[in-house]
Amino acid sequence: MKTLRRIIPLLSALAAAAIVMLYEDGASGHSLSAARLCCDGLFIAGILHLCAGGLVFVSTCGGFDSLRYAAKRLVARFSRRDDGLSYRDYVLQRHEKAHSPYAAILAAGALCVGAAALFLPFC
């Protein structure tokens, strides 16, 4: 199960790179080299995964807890389902179960950007 959680971000990065390569090959009016297509596809997929991994990391560390708590309190106020949970209790409860694979997402993004850098001299 843990191996699968580590492989899925890499597979999604490679799938995104393939989609970008196919789109760029069909969208350009002239023929592009395979190295350029690989470089562009891997770089775009890598940057997207690095950004997503950074957001997941910030969310796991509690960067968005105050916004999430405020939205929860606002919805509770209008739906009359107020649980009376303080912000401190909410943060403690949330961080007890907060586990996300941000390291695998960041590693997949870094691997794709590194692979794109290898293709760069051949473009």
N, C-alpha and C positions, 0 to 999 in steps of 0.2 A: 504494500500500500504506500509506504513512504517513497519507494523507488518510482512508483507511478506519479506521485505528486511532484517529483523532481523532473520527470521526463515530459510531462504535459506542457509546461511553459516552453521548453525547447521545441517540442513539436509544433506548438502554436506559432512560435517565432519563425520556424522554417516554412510553415504553411503561409504565413503572412508574407514572407519573402517571395515565395513562389507566386502568390497572387500579384504582388507588385511587379515582379518580373514579367508575368504574362500580360498584365495591363500595359506596362511600359512598352513591351514589344509590339502590342497591337495598336497602341495609341500613337506611336511615333510614325511619321510618314516615311522615314528611311530606316535602313537596316542598322541595328546597333550590335556591337560585339557581345559575345556571351559573357566576357569578363565584366563589361560595363553593366550589363543586366544583373549579374550576380552581385556586383558591388553595390549598385543602387538598391536592389531588393533587400539584401542583408542589412545595409545601413538603415534603411527606413524601418524595417522590422525590429532591428536592435534598439534604435532610439525610442520607438513606441513602447517596447518592453522595459527599457530603462526608466522611462517616465512613469509607466504604470506601476512598476516595482517600487519606485520612490514614493508614489502616492499610497500604496499599500503599506509601506514601511512607516510613513508618517501616521497613517490611520491606526496601525497596530500600536504605535507608541503613544497614542492619545492626542494627536494633533487636531482631530476633529470632534473630540468628545463634547466640547461646549456647544458646538452647533447641533450635534445630534441630540443632546439633552434638551436644548431650547426647542427644537422641533417636536420632540416627544412631549414636552410640557404643554406646548401650544395645541397639539392634537388632543391631549388629555383634557385640556380646559374646555374644548368645544364638544367633546364626546362624553363628558361626565364620567370618565373612567380614571380618575386621579388615584394613583397608587401611593402618593405622598412620599416618594423616594427623593432624598436630598441629592445634590450634585455629587457629593463625596461618596455616598453609598452607590450611586449609579456608576461612577468611575471604578470603584472597587469591584462591583459586580461584573462590569464589562471586562475588566482586565483579568479576571479569574479564568475566563473562557476565551480570551483573545489569542489565537494561534493562527498565523497565516504564512503561506509559503513565499514571503517576499524575497528571501535569499535566492530561491530557485528562479524567480522571475528576473531578478537583477542579474544573476549569472547567465541566463539565457540571452538577455539583452547585451551584456558585455561580450559574450561569445560571438554573437552575430556582428557586433561592431568590429570586433577583432578580426573576424573572417573577412569583413568588407575591406578592412585596411590591408589585408593580404592581397586582395584582388585589385587594389588601387593602382599599383605600378603597371598593370596590364591593360588599363583602360585606354 
